[in-house]
Amino acid sequence: MYYELTAYVIVFTTIPSLALLALLIYIYRSTENEKSINPLIATLLSVGVSILFLVAAELLFNIISSLREFRVKAPPIITYIAYLATFIYFTAKERFKFIVAFPCFLLGAISIIFAGVPVLFWFGCATGPVCM
């Protein structure tokens, strides 16, 4: 059984998402003034962007009923594509060495799992019969 998203869920999802977006913009602007971004900051920014994409994909797949069949596989794929694209952008822009960038990349990929699982549980509880 599937339940529609309520305004309550949408509001309490967008508020932390906007706070995360503001934090990412602040981090990026503060490191932009220093003219260089280290690999850990690039990983942090990449993970944040990918989590925002995960939330946006979950909202999109839950609001548009014709996309519900893609709800299980598509958000994680979109999340990792966003992470990979953002990390590659920062790696190419700052020209990180592979030996430094690869461990940071793996750390970020693992961090997405720990940060993304609560998002998936939040939407699962909001639209499923178990937590309702």
C-alpha positions as CSV (number, residue, x, y, z in Angstrom):
1,M,0.0,0.0,0.0
2,Y,1.2,3.5,-0.8
3,Y,0.2,6.8,0.6
4,E,0.6,10.2,-0.9
5,L,3.0,12.7,0.5
6,T,1.4,15.2,2.8
7,A,2.2,18.9,3.1
8,Y,3.7,18.1,6.5
9,V,6.3,15.7,5.0
10,I,7.1,18.1,2.2
11,V,7.6,21.1,4.5
12,F,9.7,19.1,7.0
13,T,11.8,17.8,4.1
14,T,12.5,21.1,2.4
15,I,13.5,23.0,5.6
16,P,16.5,20.8,6.3
17,S,17.3,20.6,2.6
18,L,17.4,24.4,2.3
19,A,19.6,24.5,5.5
20,L,22.0,22.0,3.9
21,L,22.0,24.0,0.6
22,A,22.8,27.2,2.6
23,L,25.6,25.4,4.4
24,L,27.1,24.0,1.2
25,I,27.0,27.5,-0.4
26,Y,28.7,29.0,2.7
27,I,31.4,26.3,2.6
28,Y,32.0,26.8,-1.1
29,R,32.1,30.6,-0.9
30,S,34.5,30.5,2.1
31,T,36.9,28.1,0.3
32,E,36.6,30.0,-3.0
33,N,38.1,33.0,-1.2
34,E,41.2,31.0,-0.4
35,K,41.6,30.1,-4.1
36,S,41.9,26.4,-3.4
37,I,39.8,23.5,-2.2
38,N,41.4,20.6,-0.4
39,P,40.1,17.0,-1.2
40,L,38.2,16.6,2.0
41,I,36.2,19.8,1.4
42,A,35.6,18.7,-2.2
43,T,34.3,15.4,-0.8
44,L,32.1,17.1,1.7
45,L,30.6,19.3,-1.0
46,S,30.1,16.4,-3.3
47,V,28.3,14.4,-0.6
48,G,26.1,17.3,0.3
49,V,25.1,17.9,-3.4
50,S,24.4,14.2,-3.8
51,I,22.2,14.1,-0.7
52,L,20.3,17.1,-2.1
53,F,19.8,15.3,-5.4
54,L,18.6,12.2,-3.4
55,V,16.0,14.3,-1.6
56,A,14.9,16.0,-4.8
57,A,14.6,12.7,-6.6
58,E,12.6,11.2,-3.7
59,L,10.2,14.1,-3.7
60,L,9.9,14.0,-7.5
61,F,9.2,10.2,-7.6
62,N,6.7,10.5,-4.7
63,I,4.8,13.5,-6.1
64,I,4.5,12.3,-9.7
65,S,2.6,9.1,-9.6
66,S,3.7,7.8,-13.0
67,L,7.3,7.7,-11.8
68,R,6.6,5.5,-8.8
69,E,7.8,2.3,-10.5
70,F,11.3,3.9,-10.7
71,R,11.3,4.8,-7.0
72,V,13.4,1.9,-5.8
73,K,16.4,2.0,-8.2
74,A,16.5,5.6,-9.6
75,P,17.2,7.7,-6.5
76,P,20.3,5.9,-5.4
77,I,21.6,5.9,-9.0
78,I,20.9,9.6,-9.3
79,T,22.6,10.2,-6.0
80,Y,25.8,8.4,-7.0
81,I,25.8,10.0,-10.5
82,A,25.6,13.5,-8.8
83,Y,28.3,12.5,-6.4
84,L,30.6,11.3,-9.1
85,A,30.0,14.3,-11.3
86,T,30.6,16.8,-8.5
87,F,33.7,15.0,-7.3
88,I,35.1,14.8,-10.8
89,Y,34.4,18.5,-11.3
90,F,36.3,19.5,-8.2
91,T,39.1,17.0,-8.9
92,A,39.6,18.4,-12.4
93,K,39.2,22.0,-11.3
94,E,41.8,21.7,-8.5
95,R,43.9,19.0,-10.1
96,F,44.1,16.7,-7.1
97,K,46.6,13.9,-7.2
98,F,45.1,10.4,-7.6
99,I,46.7,9.1,-4.5
100,V,45.0,11.8,-2.4
101,A,41.7,12.0,-4.3
102,F,40.9,8.2,-4.4
103,P,40.7,7.7,-0.6
104,C,38.6,10.8,-0.3
105,F,36.4,9.5,-3.1
106,L,35.9,6.2,-1.2
107,L,35.2,8.0,2.0
108,G,32.5,10.1,0.3
109,A,30.9,7.1,-1.3
110,I,30.6,5.4,2.1
111,S,29.4,8.6,3.6
112,I,26.5,8.8,1.1
113,I,25.3,5.4,2.4
114,F,25.2,6.6,6.0
115,A,23.7,10.0,5.0
116,G,21.2,8.6,2.5
117,V,19.7,5.8,4.5
118,P,17.9,8.1,6.9
119,V,16.5,10.0,3.9
120,L,15.2,6.8,2.4
121,F,13.7,5.7,5.7
122,W,12.1,9.2,6.1
123,F,10.3,8.8,2.7
124,G,9.5,5.1,3.3
125,C,7.8,6.0,6.6
126,A,6.0,9.0,5.1
127,T,4.5,6.9,2.3
128,G,4.3,3.4,3.7
129,P,1.9,1.7,6.0
130,V,4.5,0.7,8.6
131,C,5.2,4.1,10.2
132,M,1.9,5.7,9.4
